[in-house]
Amino acid sequence: MTVHTLNELLLVCSLVLLIAVAAVRVSSRSGLPSLLIYLGIGIAIGQDGIGNVVFDNAELTQVIGYAALVVILAEGGLGTKWKQIRPALPAAISLSLVGVAISVGVTAAGAYYVVGLDWRQSLLIGAVVSSTDAAAVFSVLRKVPLPARITGVLEAESGFNDAPVVILVVAFATVGPVDAWYVLVGKIALELAIGAAIGLTVGFLGAYGLRHVALPASGLYPIAVMAIAVVAYAAGALAHGSGFLAVYLAAMVLGNAKLPHWPATRGFADGLGWIAQIGMFVLLGLLVTPHELAGDFWPAVVIGLVLTMVARPLEVFVSLLPFRVPWREKTLMSWAGLRGAVPIILATIPMVTGIEGSDRVFNIVFVLVVVYTLVQGPTLPWVARTLRLGDTDEAAADLGIESAPLEKLRGHLLSFAIPRDSRMHGVEVSELRLPPGASVTLVVREGKSFVPLPSTVLRRGDELLVVATDPVRDAAEARLRAVARGGKLAGWLGTGSNGS
């Protein structure tokens, strides 16, 4: 079976979607990164597999991969907490700029002097694999209980470093001479500045609109949020800026704006993110030709060793020199530079432009990503424990508060369920100490609803409805989150009313 068109490709992907969704559970229970399972599905149905599907359209793969990356970055930005990432921004920016330059140079030198590739192929591989993958980082780090400062740096880095890497790959993949280094630096700075300005502007305008305009149906809010994020990418790209940075920043602004029906929006974005990952990985598995990988296996392993054991630690330790980061945290960040589908997608750029040796670049990158994802992903929790950086006290019991605007009544209806590990368990309604203008109006317990008394003791699993007037809505939500994290004494024992 030969696949050439988008319609044929969609048919093939839809046939394996259910299998891939089932593989999510296998991935979560086995500890294997989902990347490997989805790539395996693509390879299994490809031209050397049982499906014998022949697909070689690198240009279509690149287009769909970019679209999937936009969705993944949007989902990651929506789940990024500003209070967690704010202290990490300077370090993340340094890693995304200075660190990328170091990684490209060291990895390219290894590919040239050790493996024997020419300089253009070496620079392409160095640039392609210097981008940490947002999908891999977001999915793995949120399962590993690390301190917030480490998670913040790594998540922000994975969201930011796609932009300069894409610019470098496009420059190195252009037929003809490569621009001088200072020209590349100027292009990167300009595109990042344009992308950041557009992303923040679109994000703030979108959040303002969604908070002040009541949509006729709750199901429209998730669609509107994702549409705003995509608009940020399109606007950034059309303005010759970094669309990837724009979509990530716009989504981060939206994710911290306390929008109506937020849990439903997060669930919708999470589902789209999974679909994007599944489709992207299966497609990349289809594109690769397995029998051609054997000759590039050991070059990929050697370049991966240079990247993992030399380039990544060097970029982390040098980039973070201006910051007081303990050596143990730097060591963990060095090991947590996870690669995924993004480098493989970027490796299709020289294939589309027709650079000599681009097929070999793609094969090397593919093998490198698979081998080192298999090594780094499952061992990251062990490395964190060995370095004594596991943070099991991170507040996993944060509330998923859904807010429905009551426009005519000038109020909000907040609804949430008390998680199993929440410190709100055992707290009386009166001990919530909600601000005047907010009140718990209904409790649903074991399928039965009742109006609570001030002395009603809340239990894990309870579902609560809280009515708050418009002026105190934010304060009420902040107080509820604080009690969920700190219990009845929140505000007196170091947990502020804002839940920080």
WOWOHU-V405280 format. One record per backbone hydrogen bond with DSSP energy under -1.0 kcal/mol. CO is the residue of the C=O (numbers start at 1). NH is the residue of the N-H. If there is no record, write none. Layout:
<<CO:NH> <CO:NH>>
//
This chain:
<<1:54> <5:9> <6:10> <7:11> <8:12> <9:13> <10:14> <11:15> <12:16> <16:20> <17:21> <18:22> <19:23> <21:24> <22:26> <23:27> <24:28> <25:29> <26:30> <27:31> <33:36> <34:38> <35:39> <36:40> <37:41> <38:42> <39:43> <40:44> <41:45> <44:50> <44:51> <45:53> <46:49> <46:52> <54:3> <56:58> <57:61> <58:62> <59:63> <60:64> <61:65> <62:66> <63:67> <64:68> <65:69> <66:70> <67:71> <68:72> <69:73> <70:74> <71:75> <72:76> <73:77> <74:78> <75:79> <77:80> <81:85> <82:86> <86:89> <88:92> <89:93> <90:94> <91:95> <92:96> <93:97> <94:98> <94:99> <97:101> <98:102> <99:103> <100:104> <101:105> <102:106> <103:107> <104:108> <105:109> <106:110> <107:111> <108:112> <109:113> <110:114> <110:115> <111:117> <118:122> <119:123> <120:124> <121:125> <122:126> <123:127> <124:128> <125:129> <133:137> <134:138> <135:139> <136:140> <137:141> <138:142> <140:143> <144:146> <145:391> <147:151> <148:152> <149:153> <150:154> <151:155> <152:156> <153:157> <154:158> <155:159> <156:160> <157:161> <160:163> <161:165> <162:166> <163:167> <164:168> <165:169> <166:170> <167:171> <168:172> <169:173> <180:184> <181:185> <182:186> <183:187> <184:188> <185:189> <186:190> <187:191> <188:192> <189:193> <190:194> <191:195> <191:242> <192:196> <193:197> <194:198> <195:199> <196:200> <197:201> <198:202> <199:203> <200:204> <201:205> <202:206> <203:207> <204:208> <205:209> <206:210> <207:211> <208:212> <209:213> <217:220> <218:221> <220:224> <221:225> <222:226> <223:227> <224:228> <225:229> <226:230> <227:231> <228:232> <229:233> <230:234> <231:235> <232:236> <233:237> <234:238> <235:239> <236:241> <237:240> <242:246> <243:247> <244:248> <245:249> <246:250> <247:251> <248:252> <249:253> <250:254> <251:255> <254:257> <261:265> <262:266> <263:267> <264:268> <265:269> <266:270> <267:271> <268:272> <269:273> <270:274> <271:275> <272:276> <273:277> <274:278> <275:279> <276:280> <277:281> <278:282> <279:283> <280:284> <281:285> <282:286> <283:287> <284:288> <289:292> <290:293> <293:296> <294:297> <296:300> <297:301> <298:302> <299:303> <300:304> <301:305> <302:306> <303:307> <304:308> <305:309> <306:310> <306:311> <307:312> <310:314> <311:315> <312:316> <313:317> <314:318> <315:319> <316:320> <318:321> <320:323> <323:325> <326:330> <327:331> <328:332> <329:333> <330:334> <331:335> <332:336> <336:338> <338:133> <341:345> <342:346> <343:347> <345:348> <346:349> <348:352> <349:353> <350:354> <350:355> <355:358> <357:361> <358:362> <359:363> <360:364> <361:365> <362:366> <363:367> <364:368> <365:369> <366:370> <367:371> <368:372> <369:373> <370:374> <371:375> <372:376> <373:377> <376:380> <379:383> <380:384> <381:385> <382:386> <383:387> <384:389> <385:388> <391:394> <394:396> <399:401> <402:415> <403:261> <404:413> <406:411> <410:470> <411:406> <412:468> <413:404> <414:466> <415:402> <416:464> <418:461> <419:422> <422:425> <424:427> <427:458> <429:432> <430:433> <435:438> <437:469> <439:467> <442:465> <443:450> <444:463> <445:448> <448:445> <450:443> <453:456> <454:430> <456:429> <458:426> <459:462> <462:418> <463:444> <464:416> <465:441> <465:442> <466:414> <467:439> <468:412> <472:476> <473:477> <474:478> <475:479> <476:480> <477:481> <478:482> <479:483> <480:484> <481:485> <482:486> <483:487> <484:423> <487:490> <489:492> <489:493> <495:491> <496:499>>
//
